[in-house]
Every structure is written in structure tokens, then in C-alpha cells.
Amino acid sequence: MDLFLQRVVDAITNGSTYALIAVAMVLIFKATTLINFAQGEQAMLGAFAVLQLWNWGIPMWGAVIIGMLFSGILAAGLERAFIRKFDPADHLPLVIITLGLFLVINAVAAIIWRFDPQSFPQLFPSGNAFTYNNVRLSWYSIFAFGSCVLVLFVLQTLLTRTKIGLAFRAVSSNLESSRLSGIKIGPTLQFGWALAAAAGTLGASIYAANPVLQIEPSMMLRALIFSVTAAALGGLDSLWGALIGGLTIGFVQSVVVQYIPFIPNEMSLSAAVVVLLIVLTLRPSGVLGTRAVERV
Amino acid sequence: MASKIQISNGTRTYRNSRIVMWACFVISLLLIAFAYVDVGTISIGSNNYNLSLIRLNKAIAYTIAILGLQVVIGYTGQIALGQSFFFGTGAYISAWLIADHSWPFLVTLLIVIPSCFIIGMVLGLPALRIRGLYLALLTFGLAAVFPSIVKLDKLYTYTGGAGGKLTSNYKFIAPAWLPFDEVAQALQKLPILGGFFGDGPLSNREESRLWKFILFCVIAGICFWLVYNLIHSRPGRAMRAIRDNETSAAVSGINLAITKTLSFGVASALGGVGGAIYVAEVGIASPDDFSSLVAIYLIVGLVVGGVGTLPGAVLGGLIYALVPDWASSTQSISFVPQRWLQGPTGSLILGLLLIILTLFLPGGMVTGWRKLKNRLKPTEVRAS
């Protein structure tokens, strides 16, 4: 029982970080119906920027905020330079562009910061919040989950209570009509990209701040698959779906896989892909997503 | 141009000129093989660039895998990113048969092709429901999963785990009837050019390398011929109809399910052949050679060469095999800081190529070349 509880705690911890990256994907998907394969790498770059700022002596959370701003501005620039000129309905060039960004960002980060894993500053108090028998609930877990929920609340408020949020929702619901009603499409989408990158950077920073993990250029490769699956599971256009998806994937990874004897431990990535396959085949809109209706 | 030579399509002269062109191509390929079997470097500045047959053989392996991508992405329009999965599957099946059952390389292809074809068809089944971006996601996931499947403990006896599967027990021995030595010596006696072909008779290693190169070229040639015929036949036209508009293809009576799974099957079989060749060249099948990064690089090859063009696959294979390698052997360029040359510069260049070409030359290099050629040609001959 203790083991089970411990695994549930791990599930929530991992799930929250996946959810944060998934939120970033959801934001971009909402805005441009595009899955950004470079999202994980953008987040990784942001986390490295945070580390660099921290090494320069900027206080930790200040570094995180500047890092989020930095990656937001960078993402807005990327959107303007590479994404906007393509037709959103034609998927192949967009997928190719994001794959190219994936390679470039990964290489640049590796050139600047090298491949060696580095330890990331502790964002949250270390140690355990409380222990019950052998179940340890660390502060990290609590704060990771808490910041995930907080980010979702902030985003929710931003999208429903502000003018630019309204514009964003209008664009994501119908691009043509919102252009006709005078919304500036470009800047709105740019805003979505910036928001997504900032959320991703926070996610990657929290992910790297996990006491058992270190930061390295390839750290998001695995996390990307988990996050994508989380986003698809929750519904690619639903913010809260990302949290549900993230927690489910965390649960599959840390609990389900451990209890099924014929699935070896290392198969958590495969399990995630199988979940992705099932979701996409049976319910492409995910748990909370809106169903796409195709017009012929 | 002072004297225009007009050759119109379909005449005997046209056909003969094509035959002559292909013969020139084959001869130049053979000359390259003989020239680079021994020394394989060109030096620019203070850097040496490897151009040995080892690189070219790898390029052939990638070319065939990219050819598969041409079928599924270029001609059928399904965004399937997971070619490294089939590349790896073919590689491991071939490695297992060679290492544990001491099959000869060519015979393993008889198993690799059908099994990859079937695996590809089965994994392509979800593509009947999943489209566009979702398919891209799923296939990317597939590519990411492959190394962890291979590393499974249960499969250790077949795959060799993280250490990889050695296939060095199989040696490529050139058949005795091939006059390699004679040709090499004849080439060395050529005036002026003879110096390029080394001296003395070929050693055993050189002969086997040469034999491998020629064998792989022949396999690649067969693959290209088959794919060329496929896309110019009825199923190929059906594939292109699906790419251009799925709904209207279905309305005109094309069976979407069969055509799509067929194209997935063909693509995977080609990926498998590529993987088998890769293992035959490298001598070991190791999990990290088939990671999701490889899947992306294969996409780079596809895009840089040109999506939906067959010669693009060759160009893409060469670029994938040579660019990262040359980037890492570039030790010094003036004005470029050392730091930028030591990291994953190849990956950076490939990524930049991908972005720049998609932005400015969406058809890839082959399309760019065709445009240029058409512009230079007199108008009468333009219909090709």
C-alpha cells in the first residue's frame, strides 16, 4: 500500500510537469491548429537561459521570469519569421519547419552549454512536506502540482477576462470571421506562441528542478512524447484537458506500468505511445477537446 | 547556344540518348568507386573530408530509406515521420539472421522485405483513421520508442541489448569472376588520370569494399526502378490522387484503405532494405543508430532533395551521410569560433537547411535544378 501511494505521488509529480509542456502545445494548437514539435526544445532552451541567468547571480525566481520573457519574445520572433507565411491548412511544411527548429535549437543549446548534464538550482524548498510510513511527499511534488494548477488558472483568466484573450479565442474558433471583425490575426497568434513558450519554459524549469534530474540538451526528448500524449489525451484544444492528460500519463508511467508484470519497466515510453494510439484512433478529440467537424 | 539539338520525347534518338546518359552515369559511378576505394579524402584548407566508400555506402542505405519516405509522404501525402522505426527493424532482422543463423546478406533481404512490408501495413492501419498532424505525432512517437524496444531484456538474445548486435562474422567476398584487379590496373595505366586510382593490385579488403558498393548500388537501382514503375502505374496514380485531395480520390472510386496501407507497406519495406544495407556496411546494429533523431534526419534528406521527386532521395541520402560527418571533421575555418565547430554542427546545418529550403525553395534542390534547367533550355524542348 505504501508503495502504491508513493507511486501515485510520483505520478502526480511527473504528470504536472508533462502537463505544463502539454499546456504549451495546447495553446499553439488552439491558435494555429499546429503541433509544434520544437516545443520541448524551446522549453529546454528557456530552462538553459534560466540556468545561465542564475549563474550570473540573478535570484532564482527572477531568473525564471526573465527566462520566460526571453523565450516568449524568441517564440514570437520565430512565429513571425517562419510560421506565419504558411497556410495553416497545409500541414507538411509546418511540421517540417518545426522539425527544423527542433534540430537547430537542440544543436545551438548543445553548442553553447555542451552535452554534459548540469544541476539546476532548486526552485522549491527541498526535503519532504510530510512522511506517512514510507510514503514521502516532497515539497517539490506539492509545488510542481501547485504551479501547474496556478498556471492553468492564470491562463484561463488571461483568455477569458482580457481583451487579447478574447481575440485569441476568437481567432482559434474561426480565423476568417475574426479577421473580418477587425482582429489583427498576426499579433494574436504571436501572442499565443509567446504565451506557449513562456509556459513551456516554466514547465522545463520545474522539470529540471526535480532533485533527481539534471538539465541537458536532450532532456526534453522523452518528455516531449509524454507531453504530446498528455495533450492529445486531454484534447488538443483544451487547457484543463492538458492537466488531466498529464496526470493520466504520469499515472500510466508510474503506476500502471509498474503493476503489469509482462510490461518491463523501461517500457513507459512505449506505454505512452500506445495510449496515444488508442486515443487518436478511438477519440481523436480527447477527453475534453471539441470535436472537429469536417466540411466537404 | 549556336546549334540547337532538338530531341523530342518518344523518338528513337531520344531513347538512345537516354540509354547513353544512363550508361555514362553507371560508368562514372564505377570510376568513383575505383578512385575512392583506396584513399577517400579530399582536403579543403586544413581540413580533410572523408569521401570513402564507407560514407557512400551509408548514403545508399539512407537513400533507400528516403525513397520509402518519398512514397508515403511525397506521393501519398501521409505525414509519416517514423521511418527510423522500419530502418531499425530491417537492420535488426538482418543483423539477427546474419549473426545468429549465419545467413548471407542477400538472403536476409528475402525475410527483411516481406516482414517490414507487413509490419508497415499493420502499423499503417491506424492511418486510415488518423490523419495529418495526428499521424505525424503518432509516427514520431513510434520512432522515439524503437530504441527502448530493442533494449528490452526479453529481446536480449535477438537484439544484443544496449550494446548492439555484431554482424562482423559475415564478410563480403567479391566473386572471382569480377575482374576488379584487371580493371584497377587498366585504370592505373591511363595517362594523367591514372594517379587517381592508386597503385598495385587491390587488396582483399578493397575488393570486398568495392563489391559491397556495387552490390548496394544494384540494390538501390532495383528499388528505384520498382518505385518508378509503382508511381507511374495505377496504384501510384491512386496514391497521388489521395495526396492531392482525399475526398475527391474516394469519390472517383479509389480504395483509400488499400492504397494507403499499400504505400505504408512499400515505404516500410524500403526502410527495411535501407536498414539492412546500413547494418551490412557498419557491421553492428546498435539502438542509438535508430533513434528519433534519425527519423528527423531522414525527413531532412527528403525535404532537401525534394519531396515527391525520385532523384531527391539520392541527394538527400548523400546529404544525410556526408554533412554531419564533414561538419565534425571540419576542425578550423577562419572567422568561425572553435566552439561552433566542435558541437553538433552537422545537426545545426541540417536543421538550417530544412528551414531555409522550406521557406525559399519548397520543392527542394531537385525542383530548383529542374526550374533552372527549364529556364536555360530553349522553349521547344521544354516539354519533357
HADDOCK unambig.tbl for C-alpha pairs under 7 A between the chains (distance, minus, plus):
assign (segid A and resid 35 and name CA) (segid B and resid 133 and name CA) 6.81 0.50 0.50
assign (segid A and resid 91 and name CA) (segid B and resid 132 and name CA) 6.61 0.50 0.50
assign (segid A and resid 91 and name CA) (segid B and resid 133 and name CA) 6.62 0.50 0.50
assign (segid A and resid 92 and name CA) (segid B and resid 79 and name CA) 6.67 0.50 0.50
assign (segid A and resid 93 and name CA) (segid B and resid 358 and name CA) 6.59 0.50 0.50
assign (segid A and resid 97 and name CA) (segid B and resid 354 and name CA) 6.98 0.50 0.50
assign (segid A and resid 97 and name CA) (segid B and resid 355 and name CA) 5.44 0.50 0.50
assign (segid A and resid 97 and name CA) (segid B and resid 358 and name CA) 6.99 0.50 0.50
assign (segid A and resid 99 and name CA) (segid B and resid 296 and name CA) 6.91 0.50 0.50
assign (segid A and resid 100 and name CA) (segid B and resid 351 and name CA) 4.36 0.50 0.50
assign (segid A and resid 100 and name CA) (segid B and resid 352 and name CA) 6.56 0.50 0.50
assign (segid A and resid 100 and name CA) (segid B and resid 354 and name CA) 5.40 0.50 0.50
assign (segid A and resid 100 and name CA) (segid B and resid 355 and name CA) 5.48 0.50 0.50
assign (segid A and resid 101 and name CA) (segid B and resid 351 and name CA) 6.54 0.50 0.50
assign (segid A and resid 103 and name CA) (segid B and resid 347 and name CA) 6.03 0.50 0.50
assign (segid A and resid 103 and name CA) (segid B and resid 348 and name CA) 6.22 0.50 0.50
assign (segid A and resid 103 and name CA) (segid B and resid 351 and name CA) 4.94 0.50 0.50
assign (segid A and resid 104 and name CA) (segid B and resid 347 and name CA) 6.92 0.50 0.50
assign (segid A and resid 104 and name CA) (segid B and resid 348 and name CA) 4.82 0.50 0.50
assign (segid A and resid 104 and name CA) (segid B and resid 351 and name CA) 5.02 0.50 0.50
assign (segid A and resid 104 and name CA) (segid B and resid 352 and name CA) 6.45 0.50 0.50
assign (segid A and resid 107 and name CA) (segid B and resid 344 and name CA) 5.55 0.50 0.50
assign (segid A and resid 107 and name CA) (segid B and resid 345 and name CA) 6.82 0.50 0.50
assign (segid A and resid 107 and name CA) (segid B and resid 347 and name CA) 6.03 0.50 0.50
assign (segid A and resid 107 and name CA) (segid B and resid 348 and name CA) 5.23 0.50 0.50
assign (segid A and resid 108 and name CA) (segid B and resid 348 and name CA) 6.96 0.50 0.50
assign (segid A and resid 110 and name CA) (segid B and resid 343 and name CA) 6.50 0.50 0.50
assign (segid A and resid 110 and name CA) (segid B and resid 344 and name CA) 6.94 0.50 0.50
assign (segid A and resid 111 and name CA) (segid B and resid 339 and name CA) 6.87 0.50 0.50
assign (segid A and resid 111 and name CA) (segid B and resid 340 and name CA) 6.19 0.50 0.50
assign (segid A and resid 111 and name CA) (segid B and resid 343 and name CA) 4.83 0.50 0.50
assign (segid A and resid 111 and name CA) (segid B and resid 344 and name CA) 6.68 0.50 0.50
assign (segid A and resid 225 and name CA) (segid B and resid 141 and name CA) 6.22 0.50 0.50
assign (segid A and resid 266 and name CA) (segid B and resid 148 and name CA) 6.85 0.50 0.50
assign (segid A and resid 267 and name CA) (segid B and resid 148 and name CA) 6.86 0.50 0.50
assign (segid A and resid 269 and name CA) (segid B and resid 145 and name CA) 6.35 0.50 0.50
assign (segid A and resid 270 and name CA) (segid B and resid 145 and name CA) 5.58 0.50 0.50
assign (segid A and resid 273 and name CA) (segid B and resid 141 and name CA) 5.77 0.50 0.50
assign (segid A and resid 273 and name CA) (segid B and resid 142 and name CA) 6.92 0.50 0.50
assign (segid A and resid 276 and name CA) (segid B and resid 138 and name CA) 6.87 0.50 0.50
assign (segid A and resid 277 and name CA) (segid B and resid 138 and name CA) 6.60 0.50 0.50
assign (segid A and resid 280 and name CA) (segid B and resid 130 and name CA) 6.50 0.50 0.50
assign (segid A and resid 281 and name CA) (segid B and resid 126 and name CA) 6.49 0.50 0.50
assign (segid A and resid 281 and name CA) (segid B and resid 129 and name CA) 6.27 0.50 0.50
assign (segid A and resid 281 and name CA) (segid B and resid 130 and name CA) 6.38 0.50 0.50
